[in-house]
Protein backbone atom coordinates (compact mmCIF):
# COMPACT_ATOMS: atom_id res chain seq x y z
CA UNK A 1 0.00 0.00 0.00
CA UNK A 2 1.55 3.28 -1.11
CA UNK A 3 -0.75 5.64 0.73
CA UNK A 4 -2.51 5.48 4.07
CA UNK A 5 -5.90 7.16 4.48
CA UNK A 6 -6.18 9.17 7.69
CA UNK A 7 -9.38 10.76 8.99
CA UNK A 8 -8.50 13.58 11.34
CA UNK A 9 -11.06 15.59 13.29
CA UNK A 10 -9.62 18.93 14.32
CA UNK A 11 -10.46 20.90 17.45
CA UNK A 12 -13.28 22.70 15.65
CA UNK A 13 -14.86 19.32 14.89
CA UNK A 14 -14.01 19.46 11.18
CA UNK A 15 -13.13 16.14 9.55
CA UNK A 16 -10.12 16.10 7.24
CA UNK A 17 -9.58 12.96 5.17
CA UNK A 18 -6.06 12.81 3.80
CA UNK A 19 -3.92 10.31 1.97
CA UNK A 20 -0.38 10.21 3.27
CA UNK A 21 2.58 8.35 1.75
CA UNK A 22 3.13 5.11 3.66
CA UNK A 23 6.76 5.70 4.52
CA UNK A 24 8.50 3.63 7.14
CA UNK A 25 9.78 5.25 10.26
CA UNK A 26 7.16 7.95 10.75
CA UNK A 27 4.65 8.17 13.54
CA UNK A 28 1.25 9.83 13.61
CA UNK A 29 2.48 12.85 15.59
CA UNK A 30 5.03 13.61 12.87
CA UNK A 31 2.38 13.18 10.20
CA UNK A 32 -0.02 15.55 12.00
CA UNK A 33 2.72 18.14 12.32
CA UNK A 34 3.70 17.86 8.69
CA UNK A 35 0.05 18.38 7.73
CA UNK A 36 0.11 21.53 9.89
CA UNK A 37 -2.37 20.41 12.51
CA UNK A 38 -1.89 22.12 15.84
CA UNK A 39 0.16 19.39 17.50
CA UNK A 40 3.27 20.53 19.34
CA UNK A 41 5.15 17.27 19.72
CA UNK A 42 7.21 18.97 22.40
CA UNK A 43 9.13 15.92 23.59
CA UNK A 44 9.94 14.76 20.08
CA UNK A 45 7.96 11.54 20.37
CA UNK A 46 9.28 10.18 23.67
CA UNK A 47 5.84 9.81 25.34
CA UNK A 48 6.85 12.52 27.81
CA UNK A 49 4.61 15.50 27.06
CA UNK A 50 1.15 14.43 25.82
CA UNK A 51 1.05 17.35 23.39
CA UNK A 52 0.16 14.75 20.71
CA UNK A 53 -2.84 13.38 22.63
CA UNK A 54 -5.59 12.09 20.34
CA UNK A 55 -8.79 10.09 20.68
CA UNK A 56 -9.02 7.07 18.38
CA UNK A 57 -12.61 6.91 17.14
CA UNK A 58 -12.33 3.91 14.81
CA UNK A 59 -11.95 0.21 15.57
CA UNK A 60 -8.36 0.30 14.35
CA UNK A 61 -6.24 -2.47 15.82
CA UNK A 62 -3.34 -0.61 17.42
CA UNK A 63 -0.39 -2.09 19.22
CA UNK A 64 -0.59 -2.21 22.99
CA UNK A 65 0.37 0.87 24.94
CA UNK A 66 3.80 0.94 26.49
CA UNK A 67 4.16 1.63 30.20
CA UNK A 68 5.47 5.09 29.36
CA UNK A 69 2.38 5.90 27.30
CA UNK A 70 0.04 4.62 30.03
CA UNK A 71 1.81 6.70 32.68
CA UNK A 72 1.78 9.83 30.53
CA UNK A 73 -1.91 9.52 29.72
CA UNK A 74 -2.65 8.88 33.41
CA UNK A 75 -1.32 12.34 34.15
CA UNK A 76 -3.52 14.09 31.59
CA UNK A 77 -6.81 15.61 32.68
CA UNK A 78 -8.63 14.96 29.38
CA UNK A 79 -7.76 11.28 29.03
CA UNK A 80 -10.57 8.97 27.89
CA UNK A 81 -10.71 5.23 27.30
CA UNK A 82 -9.83 5.79 23.62
CA UNK A 83 -6.90 8.12 24.30
CA UNK A 84 -3.53 7.51 22.67
CA UNK A 85 -0.36 9.45 22.12
CA UNK A 86 -0.02 9.96 18.37
CA UNK A 87 3.75 9.73 18.63
CA UNK A 88 3.38 6.13 19.78
CA UNK A 89 1.37 5.10 16.71
CA UNK A 90 3.61 4.16 13.81
CA UNK A 91 2.44 5.08 10.33
CA UNK A 92 1.67 1.81 8.60
CA UNK A 93 -0.85 -0.01 6.48
CA UNK A 94 -2.50 -1.31 9.64
CA UNK A 95 -3.83 2.14 10.54
CA UNK A 96 -5.35 2.73 7.11
CA UNK A 97 -8.68 4.54 7.52
CA UNK A 98 -8.09 5.35 11.17
CA UNK A 99 -10.29 8.09 12.65
CA UNK A 100 -8.61 10.29 15.23
CA UNK A 101 -9.81 13.38 17.01
CA UNK A 102 -7.32 15.90 18.37
CA UNK A 103 -7.66 16.18 22.14
CA UNK A 104 -8.04 19.63 23.68
CA UNK A 105 -4.84 21.48 24.50
CA UNK A 106 -4.34 21.49 28.27
S1 LIG B 1 5.19 14.12 21.29
FE1 LIG B 1 5.43 14.14 23.44
S2 LIG B 1 4.17 12.53 24.07
FE2 LIG B 1 3.97 12.50 21.93
Boltz pocket constraint, residues with backbone or C-beta under 6 A from the ligand:
constraints:
  - pocket:
      binder: B
      contacts: [[A, 29], [A, 40], [A, 41], [A, 42], [A, 43], [A, 44], [A, 45], [A, 46], [A, 47], [A, 48], [A, 49], [A, 50], [A, 51], [A, 52], [A, 53], [A, 72], [A, 85], [A, 86], [A, 87], [A, 88]]
      max_distance: 6.0
